């Protein structure tokens, strides 16, 4: 897998997808400083670990979930090395067992494909249909690192800026304490 060995500040000089450009536009409009690393598609945590060395921050898991009826949607942000156990999250949120939402829902609400979801795509959830959920352990990290619309780049911003970005997109996070085991 190719990873650009240089972490670059701000948006790329060459135009990217409409989704990626919209995310960079919003970051700049909010005055949020960010770095980025470009790379081959990274849709697994194993691929993301290789990017972390250049990025200088840990990439979190961003999981797009839904209830059985596919009427309630959640974007869970948690440490990348922490195992995901749906029963713990379901208990924390007081809802029925959650599962991964289908690509059609991801496209509808976040305008991205599986393997590319991050909190940066909340910008596209104009309906407020997606509930942002963050594991408390992740909030202790210095940086938030996630894909900007596509999994061929990864953006790093200060953790408090993530919360400001989410608030500007109309999303107040629900903070949960997910068990490690």
Legacy VTK file of the C-alpha trace (Angstrom):
# vtk DataFile Version 3.0
C-alpha trace
ASCII
DATASET POLYDATA
POINTS 181 float
0.000 0.000 0.000
1.371 3.394 -0.983
1.406 6.129 1.679
2.770 9.578 0.902
5.643 9.897 3.393
4.913 13.612 3.945
2.154 14.965 6.188
0.828 18.107 4.526
-1.022 21.059 6.043
-4.431 21.996 4.680
-6.272 21.014 1.557
-4.568 19.556 -1.513
-3.668 21.847 -4.399
-5.385 19.588 -6.923
-9.188 19.388 -6.870
-10.703 16.297 -5.254
-14.210 14.811 -5.140
-17.143 17.105 -4.385
-17.525 15.491 -0.937
-13.875 15.999 -0.040
-13.903 19.589 -1.294
-17.042 20.346 0.756
-15.346 19.001 3.891
-12.215 21.090 3.278
-14.422 24.135 2.635
-16.215 23.629 5.968
-12.972 23.092 7.889
-11.539 26.299 6.422
-14.767 28.261 7.017
-14.638 27.223 10.684
-10.951 28.148 10.925
-9.984 24.591 11.875
-6.340 23.808 11.190
-5.728 20.325 9.837
-3.027 18.156 8.334
-3.543 15.344 5.882
-1.804 12.308 4.462
-2.687 10.889 1.055
-2.512 7.153 0.446
-3.955 4.213 -1.425
-7.474 3.211 -0.304
-7.458 2.382 3.398
-10.673 0.658 4.425
-9.383 -1.529 7.254
-7.840 -0.719 10.613
-4.710 -2.638 9.540
-4.228 -0.270 6.603
-4.886 2.721 8.851
-2.195 1.652 11.321
0.396 2.012 8.572
-0.795 5.593 7.956
-0.618 6.576 11.633
3.183 6.799 11.619
3.165 9.528 8.970
0.041 11.188 10.327
1.343 11.457 13.881
-1.968 10.424 15.424
-4.098 7.341 15.958
-6.906 6.767 13.495
-10.128 5.839 15.231
-12.824 3.392 14.214
-15.797 5.176 12.715
-18.684 2.707 12.582
-21.991 3.498 10.904
-24.713 1.529 12.681
-28.483 1.182 12.733
-31.259 -0.504 14.658
-33.030 -3.597 13.310
-35.808 -1.555 11.754
-33.225 0.636 9.982
-34.927 3.743 11.294
-32.296 4.977 13.781
-28.704 5.594 12.675
-25.545 6.063 14.712
-21.989 7.032 13.899
-19.764 5.537 16.577
-16.251 6.880 17.070
-13.984 4.715 19.205
-10.281 3.873 19.560
-9.071 1.802 16.636
-7.578 -0.913 18.788
-10.644 -1.362 20.977
-12.916 -4.279 20.054
-16.486 -3.368 19.157
-19.190 -5.238 21.068
-22.669 -4.267 19.980
-24.259 -5.450 23.232
-22.239 -2.911 25.264
-23.123 -0.024 22.993
-26.774 -1.056 22.802
-26.891 -1.172 26.609
-25.224 2.253 26.904
-27.709 3.776 24.463
-30.729 1.889 25.795
-31.722 0.529 22.399
-32.123 -2.827 20.714
-29.077 -4.528 19.280
-27.353 -2.461 16.639
-25.803 -3.726 13.429
-23.857 -2.192 10.571
-25.967 0.033 8.347
-26.073 -0.783 4.654
-24.178 1.163 2.010
-27.399 2.733 0.743
-27.921 4.417 4.127
-24.292 5.489 4.299
-24.615 7.096 0.873
-27.925 8.754 1.777
-26.886 10.271 5.100
-23.088 10.628 4.887
-22.524 10.632 1.103
-19.707 8.109 1.370
-19.014 4.444 0.754
-18.179 1.734 3.299
-14.630 2.125 4.581
-14.754 5.912 4.244
-17.102 7.001 7.041
-15.868 9.520 9.575
-17.271 12.341 11.655
-16.299 14.698 8.837
-19.221 13.413 6.764
-21.754 14.602 9.363
-21.726 17.792 7.336
-23.987 16.007 4.823
-26.599 14.857 7.362
-28.912 17.816 6.892
-31.843 15.775 8.224
-30.154 15.177 11.580
-30.855 11.477 11.115
-27.474 10.288 12.409
-26.692 10.317 16.123
-23.008 10.916 16.851
-21.696 8.616 19.594
-18.147 8.923 20.935
-16.375 6.554 23.300
-15.000 8.612 26.206
-11.562 7.024 25.794
-11.281 8.577 22.334
-11.885 12.068 23.739
-8.643 11.738 25.730
-6.648 11.548 22.475
-4.793 14.671 21.339
-5.933 14.265 17.732
-8.963 13.154 15.792
-7.994 11.413 12.551
-10.532 10.438 9.900
-11.129 10.201 6.162
-12.486 13.323 4.428
-15.200 11.753 2.295
-12.947 9.160 0.659
-10.536 6.650 2.104
-7.589 7.853 0.014
-6.730 10.656 2.448
-6.740 10.946 6.206
-7.121 14.249 8.033
-5.751 15.063 11.494
-7.166 17.853 13.654
-7.021 18.699 17.350
-9.616 16.688 19.270
-11.522 19.773 20.566
-11.902 20.920 16.958
-13.760 17.710 16.142
-16.440 18.660 18.665
-16.639 22.178 17.228
-16.946 20.753 13.699
-19.692 18.349 14.791
-21.578 21.148 16.560
-21.394 23.304 13.426
-22.892 20.354 11.507
-25.747 20.206 14.046
-24.531 17.146 15.969
-24.020 17.051 19.718
-22.251 13.829 20.642
-23.490 11.258 23.071
-20.478 10.145 25.106
-20.390 6.484 26.138
-18.021 4.284 28.125
-17.529 1.141 26.089
-16.042 -1.854 27.860
-12.677 -2.980 26.504
-13.572 -6.655 26.990
LINES 1 182
181 0 1 2 3 4 5 6 7 8 9 10 11 12 13 14 15 16 17 18 19 20 21 22 23 24 25 26 27 28 29 30 31 32 33 34 35 36 37 38 39 40 41 42 43 44 45 46 47 48 49 50 51 52 53 54 55 56 57 58 59 60 61 62 63 64 65 66 67 68 69 70 71 72 73 74 75 76 77 78 79 80 81 82 83 84 85 86 87 88 89 90 91 92 93 94 95 96 97 98 99 100 101 102 103 104 105 106 107 108 109 110 111 112 113 114 115 116 117 118 119 120 121 122 123 124 125 126 127 128 129 130 131 132 133 134 135 136 137 138 139 140 141 142 143 144 145 146 147 148 149 150 151 152 153 154 155 156 157 158 159 160 161 162 163 164 165 166 167 168 169 170 171 172 173 174 175 176 177 178 179 180
